[in-house]
Amino acid sequence: MLMMKERRAAIRTLRGWAISVLQEAGAIRECEEHGWMQDRADPHARERALVIARQDPPVGVSSDDAVTEVRDVLDSVGDTCPECPPD
């Protein structure tokens, strides 16, 4: 069987691409009940996401713009779901 590099799904927006990269790196997760993105506060996962953005930005996007978008998404995501009751 021929081994090929796994391709990411086509993403329509830069923000959507950044969310996908952050999920792939394990930096954010989705609330299972409500679907809100949550920051996992994992510095290693954040760094993995930034490395992906630098090394493999979407076609037509500079690595600086890709890194900026990943950081912008991280800045917009909280660590709790706004719809879940507090513990």
Protein Blocks (a to p, Z undefined) as FASTA:
>chain_A
ZZddddddddfbfklmmmmmmmmnopaccdfknopacdehiaklmmmmmmmmmmmccehi
afklmmmmmmmmmmmpcfbdfkbccZZ
